[in-house]
Amino acid sequence: MKTQYLMAIDVGGGSGRCLLLDPETGTTHSAKRNWTHPAAPGTSGLGYSLDVSDILKKLAEASREVLAGAGAEPGQIAGIAASGMRNTIVVLDAQNNILLATPNRDARALGEGMMLGLERGQEVHTISGHWPTTLFLGTRLIWMKNNAPDLFARAAVALSVTDWLAFMLSGNMVSERSQAGESLLFDLQRREWAFDLIDSLGFPRSLFPSPVDSGARLGALTKEAADLFGLVPGIPVAAGGADTQCGLLGAGAI
């Protein structure tokens, strides 16, 4: 019987990796691609954009490279999941076109984070476990509402970059809980979206997909994604967690 591998994709701040794991032996193979984040115009030097097309292309290259390096055939992949950087945002319209995509270093919502912290910091911290700053999906949505109202009006869904990648792989939109917990808008005690807070900030509830646990099966790898990554359609796609939380779990810090 041929070895069955698990494939993990890591979307990092300056690079991405594709890794194959043999769960029987613990043997791993990986391939890496670097990227940069262009400065976003109209953000006073604070904002950066995610070039998601470049990221997807490079991750697909890494997938093909790691398969070749491991001597693995596409049909030997038993499952795939994506982990990655926290504090990201990818906003899509109803046709799944990207309206706003930012990496973790984006600071365009500096003013919005300071104001929310001043006015409602303790309330938000009690619910979400985070004090409002520029880093969060929630404050970036406030920035979008205030500074790009036409785009905000078209927004249909707000995801982390790894939830967006999971959607690109499986065709299903969800919010994985460890990433949702980095949004400023997630109730950590109830493990669901803090809709009272969301309503008070003027965000449509429809922006936030149903939360799922890391490891939850999302669906099957689509033909389009399989063709891009050099894989075969139908491979199970699971929700992956936020990078720091996954790192802590891997280190046994539970």
Backbone torsions as a table, in degrees:
resi	resn	phi	psi	omega
1	MET	NA	132.5	-179.2
2	LYS	-71.4	149.3	177.3
3	THR	-59.7	137.1	173.8
4	GLN	-103.9	129.8	-177.3
5	TYR	-109.4	152.9	165.9
6	LEU	-104.1	136.5	179.4
7	MET	-107.3	129.6	175.8
8	ALA	-118.7	138.8	176.7
9	ILE	-117.3	131.3	179.7
10	ASP	-117.6	119.5	178.8
11	VAL	-100.3	98.0	-176.7
12	GLY	-95.5	175.7	-178.5
13	GLY	-67.4	-35.2	-178.9
14	GLY	-122.5	-1.2	-179.2
15	SER	-164.2	168.9	175.6
16	GLY	-132.5	152.5	-179.8
17	ARG	-131.6	149.9	170.1
18	CYS	-121.8	127.5	-173.5
19	LEU	-126.9	138.5	171.9
20	LEU	-109.3	133.9	177.9
21	LEU	-121.0	128.8	169.0
22	ASP	-88.9	105.5	-174.4
23	PRO	-67.8	-16.3	179.5
24	GLU	-78.3	-38.2	-174.6
25	THR	-110.9	-17.1	-175.0
26	GLY	82.4	1.6	179.0
27	THR	-66.4	138.3	178.9
28	THR	-127.4	153.7	171.8
29	HIS	-134.7	142.0	-179.5
30	SER	-143.5	158.1	175.0
31	ALA	-138.7	145.7	-172.1
32	LYS	-128.4	146.6	172.0
33	ARG	-134.7	139.2	178.7
34	ASN	-94.4	154.3	172.9
35	TRP	-151.6	167.8	176.4
36	THR	-129.4	165.8	-178.8
37	HIS	-116.3	116.2	-178.3
38	PRO	-68.3	147.6	175.9
39	ALA	-64.6	141.2	-178.3
40	ALA	-92.1	124.5	179.1
41	PRO	-64.8	150.2	176.7
42	GLY	76.5	18.4	-179.4
43	THR	-121.0	18.6	176.6
44	SER	56.0	33.2	178.4
45	GLY	79.0	3.8	-178.0
46	LEU	-93.6	-24.3	-170.4
47	GLY	-99.1	149.7	175.1
48	TYR	-135.2	150.0	-178.8
49	SER	-110.7	148.8	170.3
50	LEU	-88.1	122.6	173.4
51	ASP	-86.3	83.5	-171.6
52	VAL	-67.1	-29.4	176.9
53	SER	-65.0	-42.6	177.8
54	ASP	-66.0	-41.2	179.3
55	ILE	-62.0	-45.9	-178.9
56	LEU	-63.8	-42.4	178.8
57	LYS	-61.5	-44.3	-177.0
58	LYS	-71.6	-35.1	175.7
59	LEU	-65.5	-37.2	177.4
60	ALA	-65.6	-39.5	175.7
61	GLU	-61.3	-43.0	179.9
62	ALA	-64.5	-36.5	177.5
63	SER	-61.3	-46.5	-179.6
64	ARG	-66.3	-37.4	179.7
65	GLU	-66.5	-43.2	-177.0
66	VAL	-69.5	-33.0	175.4
67	LEU	-62.6	-45.0	179.6
68	ALA	-65.2	-41.8	-178.3
69	GLY	-65.4	-33.4	179.8
70	ALA	-86.6	-8.8	-174.6
71	GLY	65.8	30.9	-177.0
72	ALA	-98.2	147.2	174.9
73	GLU	-94.7	150.7	-178.8
74	PRO	-53.8	-34.9	-178.6
75	GLY	-72.5	-5.6	178.8
76	GLN	-88.5	-2.1	179.5
77	ILE	-84.8	118.3	-175.4
78	ALA	-91.7	-17.3	-179.2
79	GLY	-174.3	159.1	-176.5
80	ILE	-145.1	142.5	176.8
81	ALA	-150.7	155.5	-179.2
82	ALA	-119.8	129.8	171.0
83	SER	-111.6	171.3	177.7
84	GLY	172.2	-176.5	-174.3
85	MET	-61.3	144.6	175.5
86	ARG	-82.0	177.9	173.0
87	ASN	56.3	48.1	175.3
88	THR	-122.0	166.6	176.9
89	ILE	-149.4	135.0	172.1
90	VAL	-131.4	111.9	-178.3
91	VAL	-103.5	128.7	-178.8
92	LEU	-115.4	153.2	171.4
93	ASP	-90.1	-174.3	-175.2
94	ALA	-66.6	-18.9	177.6
95	GLN	-98.6	10.4	178.6
96	ASN	69.4	21.0	171.1
97	ASN	-79.5	144.0	-177.6
98	ILE	-81.7	125.3	177.9
99	LEU	-97.9	-34.9	179.6
100	LEU	-153.6	132.5	176.3
101	ALA	-143.6	122.6	-176.7
102	THR	-132.9	148.1	175.1
103	PRO	-84.9	-178.3	-177.9
104	ASN	-68.0	-23.0	-177.6
105	ARG	-82.7	-5.7	-178.0
106	ASP	-64.4	129.9	-176.7
107	ALA	-125.6	24.2	-176.4
108	ARG	-63.6	-25.3	-177.2
109	ALA	-92.5	28.6	-179.1
110	LEU	-55.6	-50.6	-178.5
111	GLY	-64.8	-41.3	-179.6
112	GLU	-64.9	-38.7	178.5
113	GLY	-65.8	-42.9	-179.9
114	MET	-65.1	-41.1	-178.3
115	MET	-68.4	-42.3	179.1
116	LEU	-65.3	-37.8	177.4
117	GLY	-64.1	-41.0	-179.9
118	LEU	-65.7	-42.5	-173.1
119	GLU	-85.9	-35.6	-170.9
120	ARG	-142.4	24.0	-172.7
121	GLY	-57.2	-47.8	-177.2
122	GLN	-65.8	-39.4	177.9
123	GLU	-60.9	-48.0	-178.7
124	VAL	-65.5	-40.7	179.8
125	HIS	-63.0	-40.9	179.6
126	THR	-61.8	-38.3	-178.0
127	ILE	-78.9	-48.0	-167.0
128	SER	-101.5	-15.8	-174.9
129	GLY	82.2	3.6	-178.6
130	HIS	-128.6	141.8	169.9
131	TRP	-84.5	138.4	-177.6
132	PRO	-60.2	130.0	171.3
133	THR	-142.1	-176.0	-179.0
134	THR	-67.8	-16.7	-167.1
135	LEU	-75.3	-18.3	-161.8
136	PHE	-94.9	153.8	174.0
137	LEU	-53.0	-41.6	-178.1
138	GLY	-61.7	-45.3	-179.2
139	THR	-72.8	-30.5	176.3
140	ARG	-69.8	-32.5	174.1
141	LEU	-67.1	-37.3	174.6
142	ILE	-61.4	-43.9	177.9
143	TRP	-58.9	-44.5	-179.2
144	MET	-62.9	-42.5	179.4
145	LYS	-62.9	-38.8	-176.9
146	ASN	-81.0	-34.8	-169.3
147	ASN	-111.0	-17.3	178.1
148	ALA	-138.2	61.6	-173.6
149	PRO	-61.3	-31.7	178.0
150	ASP	-64.6	-42.3	177.3
151	LEU	-68.6	-41.0	-179.5
152	PHE	-60.9	-37.3	179.9
153	ALA	-65.2	-25.0	180.0
154	ARG	-90.5	-7.9	-174.4
155	ALA	-65.3	132.0	179.7
156	ALA	-112.0	-29.3	-178.3
157	VAL	-155.9	145.5	177.7
158	ALA	-122.5	123.2	-174.6
159	LEU	-126.6	162.0	162.6
160	SER	-79.2	166.5	-178.8
161	VAL	-65.0	-32.6	179.4
162	THR	-76.3	-32.7	173.8
163	ASP	-67.1	-35.8	175.6
164	TRP	-64.5	-43.1	179.2
165	LEU	-64.6	-40.0	176.7
166	ALA	-60.4	-37.3	175.7
167	PHE	-65.1	-42.0	178.6
168	MET	-63.5	-31.5	-179.6
169	LEU	-80.8	-41.4	-170.3
170	SER	-108.2	-20.2	-175.1
171	GLY	83.6	3.3	-178.1
172	ASN	-116.5	136.4	-179.5
173	MET	-100.7	125.0	175.1
174	VAL	-142.7	172.0	170.8
175	SER	-120.1	109.9	178.3
176	GLU	-70.3	138.2	-165.8
177	ARG	-64.6	-37.2	-179.1
178	SER	-69.6	-30.3	173.7
179	GLN	-75.0	-42.3	177.9
180	ALA	-60.1	-32.7	178.4
181	GLY	-67.4	-10.5	176.7
182	GLU	-101.8	15.3	-174.0
183	SER	-94.6	-18.5	-172.8
184	LEU	84.0	-5.3	-172.4
185	LEU	-120.4	14.9	-174.5
186	PHE	-114.5	131.0	179.8
187	ASP	-81.5	108.4	-174.9
188	LEU	-68.9	-30.2	179.2
189	GLN	-73.3	-42.2	-177.2
190	ARG	-89.5	-12.2	178.9
191	ARG	58.5	43.2	177.2
192	GLU	-153.3	169.0	-179.6
193	TRP	-61.0	140.7	178.9
194	ALA	-85.8	78.3	-170.2
195	PHE	-67.3	-27.9	175.6
196	ASP	-63.3	-42.3	177.1
197	LEU	-66.5	-44.7	179.2
198	ILE	-58.7	-44.6	178.9
199	ASP	-61.6	-41.7	-176.1
200	SER	-67.8	-23.6	178.3
201	LEU	-89.2	-2.8	176.7
202	GLY	80.6	26.6	178.2
203	PHE	-99.3	135.9	174.3
204	PRO	-65.1	136.6	178.2
205	ARG	-61.1	-27.0	-177.6
206	SER	-66.1	-12.4	178.6
207	LEU	-68.6	-19.2	-167.4
208	PHE	-114.8	108.8	-178.8
209	PRO	-67.3	164.2	179.9
210	SER	-59.5	136.2	178.5
211	PRO	-78.2	145.4	176.1
212	VAL	-134.5	157.5	176.5
213	ASP	-76.1	151.6	172.3
214	SER	-58.5	135.6	-178.2
215	GLY	95.6	-10.8	179.1
216	ALA	-65.0	138.1	178.4
217	ARG	-74.6	127.0	-177.6
218	LEU	-96.8	-26.6	-176.4
219	GLY	152.6	-158.0	-177.5
220	ALA	-110.2	147.5	177.5
221	LEU	-58.4	127.8	-178.0
222	THR	-74.2	160.4	178.8
223	LYS	-62.4	-40.6	180.0
224	GLU	-60.9	-45.9	179.5
225	ALA	-68.3	-38.3	179.4
226	ALA	-62.4	-42.9	178.9
227	ASP	-63.1	-38.5	-178.2
228	LEU	-70.2	-41.6	-174.0
229	PHE	-91.9	1.2	179.9
230	GLY	72.7	30.7	-177.9
231	LEU	-115.1	-169.1	177.5
232	VAL	-115.6	144.9	178.8
233	PRO	-62.7	153.9	173.8
234	GLY	96.6	-8.8	178.3
235	ILE	-62.0	133.9	178.2
236	PRO	-60.3	133.0	176.7
237	VAL	-110.4	127.4	179.8
238	ALA	-112.7	157.8	174.2
239	ALA	-74.1	132.2	176.8
240	GLY	-104.2	159.4	-175.5
241	GLY	-94.6	175.6	175.4
242	ALA	-67.9	147.3	-169.2
243	ASP	-61.4	-45.6	-177.8
244	THR	-64.6	-43.8	178.5
245	GLN	-63.4	-40.2	177.3
246	CYS	-64.6	-39.5	178.4
247	GLY	-63.2	-41.7	177.6
248	LEU	-63.9	-41.0	178.2
249	LEU	-63.0	-43.9	179.5
250	GLY	-64.4	-29.5	178.1
251	ALA	-83.3	-2.4	-179.9
252	GLY	81.6	13.4	-179.0
253	ALA	-87.7	74.3	-175.3
254	ILE	-113.8	NA	NA
